[in-house]
């Protein structure tokens, strides 16, 4: 066990160094940039720096747009300061990935006061004020996760044995966490009510912190005497906390959902430790958001697919561009090697053989 924990710490340190290196690149000057992108952090999910940033850069460069991209490192006040700097330098459009409602609403109010417009990227700001919300279908993400856990329980023969299912939700300050939870609860709650499944521990993970997810799930195992048969985990980082805890206790894999189609998530899937993940092609999200920002900067209306409710915000019916997510498991993970993930980064070391085995 000690050997495993040491290896895990080394692996986590390596990931941290790699992501930190990505964030530590020379800062791009925010002076006289038309579009300002405010990313949330590099840790809750590696996607922000490894997927979203490169996709946004590619989209802006292709359109020859003037932009700056910052990262708040999980600090809401830092994000507000970054926004103020962009606005003082004349940004016309702010693409905001919200850290919490309070600071985000303050950013949006400051933007409109300065004559700039806001795009809510990936996360809707409850009660906010923006031009458009561009994201994936959050409830559908949760539905796919719930169906994935149920499918896993049927496959391993536990479905008819009243299995205990725990829920490891995202951060409470992120509106998406409630959309995801609402989705998988729509699948799981009727099964709890009928007695087909037993509802286990159900907890939010502050700030989507992966280390806290590990600690929380360890506590769940203690509380239930290791009697947890499946987990609806809101993303791959939280799911890996479950995998780490199970391995440390010498327990077997259980049906487990995820999200973001990360390299680590896919490795857990092909090795049998995670049932599925939800792929949200951030290249599409970034491209649509970049095009929307460019249109708004020119005084034009951005493309939309419909509207979403914006209770307490402006407008009450917020224009939205919603992108459908895709469920990924052992049978179709290779479609991620279409330029989204590098096969060489996934299919290496102990995972190499899993990539050549029949699904």
N, C-alpha and C positions, 0 to 999 in steps of 0.2 A: 504494500500500500504506500509506504514512504517513497519507494522508487517511482510509483505512478505520479504521486503528488509533485515530486521534484521535476519530472518530465513535463507535467502540465504547467507548472510555474514557468519553466524555461520557454515552453511553447507560447504561453501568454505574453511573456516578456518580448519574445521575437515579434509577435503581432503588434504589440504596443510600440516597439521601436520602429517597425515598418510604417505604421500609421502616423506616428509622430513625425517621422521623416517626411511623409507626404505633406503634413500640415506645416512643417518647418521650412518649406521652400520660401525663397525670398518673397516678401509680401508685394503684391502688385499695388502700385500707387492708386489711391481712390480719387485723385484729382481729375476733375473734368470727365468723369465716366457717366454715360447716360443711364446705364443699368447697374444696379447694385444687388448682389446676391448675398443673403445672410443664411449661411448653413449653421446647424445647431451644435454639433459636437463630432468628434472622431471616434467615440467609444461605444455609444449605445448600439450602433450598427456601423460596421466598417464601410457600408455602402456610400455614406455621405462623401468620403474622400476618394474611395476606390472606384465608385460608379457614377454618382451624381456630378461631382466636380468635373471629371474628364468629359462627360457627355455634354455638360453645359458649355465648357470651353470650346469643344468641337462645334457645337451649334452656333455659338457667338462668332467664332472665327470664320465659319462658312458664310455667315451673313455679314461679315465685316462690321460687327457691332462693337460699340465702345462699352466695356464692362469692367467690373471688379468683383471678386468673390472673396468673402471672408468666412471665418469659422469662429464661433463664440466659445468653443471648448466647454459647452454645457453651462455657461455662465450667462444668465438672462440679462444682467446689468451690462456685461461686456457686449452682448448683442445690441442692446439699446445704444451704447456708445458708438459701436460700429455703424449703426444706422444713422445716428446724428452726424457722424463724420461724412458719410456718403451724401446726406442731404445738404450739408453745408458746402459740399463740393459740387452741388448742382445736379445730383441724380434725378432723372425724370421718372424712373420706375424702380421700385424695390421689390425683389423677389424674396419673400420671407418664408423660412421654415421655422415655425413657432416653437419656442421653448416652453412658454406658459402664456395663458390668456392675458394676464395683467400686463406684462412687459410688451407683449405683441400688440395689444390694443393701444398702448402708449406710442409704440413705433408707428402704427398706422395713423394715429391722430397727428403725430409730428410730420409724417409724410404729406398728408393732405393739407396741413397748414402751410407746408413749404411749396405746395403746388405740384407734388409728385403723386404718382399712383402706386397702388400695391397689388401684387399678385400673391395669393396664398398658395404656397407650393407644398404639396404632399399632405400638409396638416391644415385643416380649417381652424380659424380662430373664432371660437364661440363668442358671439356678440361683437364681432369686429367690423371693420369698414374696408372693403377692398373692391377692386374692379372685377376679379374673377378668381375662382378656386380651381386649381388644376391638380388632379390627383388620380388615384386608382379607386375603384369601388371598394371602400373599406369594409362594408358589411359583407360583400361577396367574398372578400379575403377570409373573414371569419367563418362564413358558411363552408368554404373549401377546407378550412382547418378542422371544423367540427366533423365534416364528412370523412376527412382523412383519419381522424382518431377512431371513428366508428368502424371504418373499413379495416383498420389495423386490428381492432378487437375481434372482428369477424374472422379475419385471416388467421389469428393465432388461437382461435377457439375459445376466447374468454367472453365473447358477447353474450352467450346464454347463461353465464355464471354470475350475473349481477356484479360486474367489475366496478371498482372504485375509480372514478375519474377526477383528477385534480385540475385546477385551472391556474395558470401562471400568466397573469395579464400584464400589459405594458404599463408605462408611467401614468399616474392619475392626472398629470397636468397636460397630457396629450389627448386631444379630442379623438384621435384615431384609435386609441386604446379602447374606448367605449364602442366605437364602430366595430372593431374586431370582436370584442367580447359579445356584443349584441348578435353578431353573425354566428359564432360557435354556440352561444347559448340557445339560439333558435333551433339548432340541431340537437343539442344535448338536453335542454330542459324538459322537452316532452318525454324523453327516455328516462330522465330522473323521475318524473311524475308518474310514469307507468311502472316504475320499479325495475325496468330493464337494466338501467345503470344506477349506481349509487354515487351521489354527489360527494366528492372529497373536498379537501381544503381548496379555497378559492381566494387568491391574494394578488393585489397589484404590486408591481416591482418599481419602487421609486426611481424616477429618471431612467427607466429602462436599463438600469445598471446590472451588467452581467454577473459581477461578483456577488451582488446582493441577491440575484436570482438563485445562485448556487446556495447561499446561506439559507434563503427562504425555503428552497426545496429540501435541503437537509433537515430543516425543522419540520417540514411536512412529513417526511419519512419517519422521524422520531415520533411525531404525534399519532401516526397511524400504524406504528410498529411495522413499517416497510410495506404496508398493504395499500399500495397505489398501483393500479393496473393500466393506467393511461393518463396522459397529460395533454391538455390543450395549452400549448405554449405560444405566446403571441409573436415571437420571432426566433430566428436561428440562434441568436446570442443567448436568449433565455433558455432555449432548448438545449444548448450545449451545457448550461449549468445543470440541467437535469441529467444529461449523459455523464458528466463529470461525477455527480453525486452517486449515480447508480454504479459506475465503475469502481469508485472508492469503497463502496460497501460490498462489492462482489456480487451485485444483483444483475439479473438478466435485462436485456432491452425490453421496453414496453412501447405500445403505440404512442407516438409523440409527434405533434405538429410543429411547424416553424413558419418562417416568412423571410423574404428577401433573397432567397437563392444564393446565399454566400458560399464561398469555397468551402468553408468549414461545415456549413449546413449540408452541402452536397456530399462531402466526405462522410458525414455521419449517416446520411441516407444510404449510400452505396455499401457501407460497412454494416448496415442493419441496426444502427442505434437510433435513427430518426426515421419516422414513417414517411413524412412528406414535408415540403416547403411550398410557399407561395411565391411565384416569380412575378415581380412587378418590373417590367422592362423600363428601367430608368432612362434609357436612351430615348424612348418615346416621350416620357414625362419631360425630360430636359429640352428636347427639341420643340415640343408644343409650348413649353413655358418661354423659351427663348423667342420663338416667333410671336407669342402673345405680347411679350415685353417690347419687342421691336415695333409691333403694330401700335401699341398704346403710346409709345414714345413719339410716334408720328401722328398721334391724334386719331387713330383708327380703332375700330372695335375688334377685339380678338375673337378667334373662332371659339365656338362653344358647342357642347352636346346637349345642354339643358340647363336646369337650375337646381340649387339645393336650398333648403330652409336655412335661414340665418337669424335665428331667434335673438332678438335684442340688438341686432346689428343693422348695418346699412349696406346695401338694400336688404329688405326682408327676404326677398327671393334672389339669391346670389347667382349670377351667371357661373357656370361650371363647365369644365372639360374633364369628363370622367373616363378613365381607361380601364378596360377589363383585365383582371389578373388571371394567372394560369397556375394550375396545380402541378407540382413536379414531384415525382417519386422515382423508384428504381426503373420503371418502365420507359420513362421519357426524359431522364436527366441529360442525355447527350445533346438535346436540342439547345441547351445552354451554351454549348461550344460553338455557337454560330457567331462568335465575336463578343458575346456577353461575358463569359468566363473563359479563361485559358485552360485548355485541357491539361497542359503541363503543370499547372498550379494545383489542379485537383487530383489528377491521376499520378501521384508520385509517392515514393516510399511505400509504406504499408498499404496504401490505397490503390497502388498501380494495378494489381491483379483484379480488383473489383471492377475496373473499367473495361476489362476485356471479357469478363464472364457474361454469359447470357443473362438478361434481366429476369 
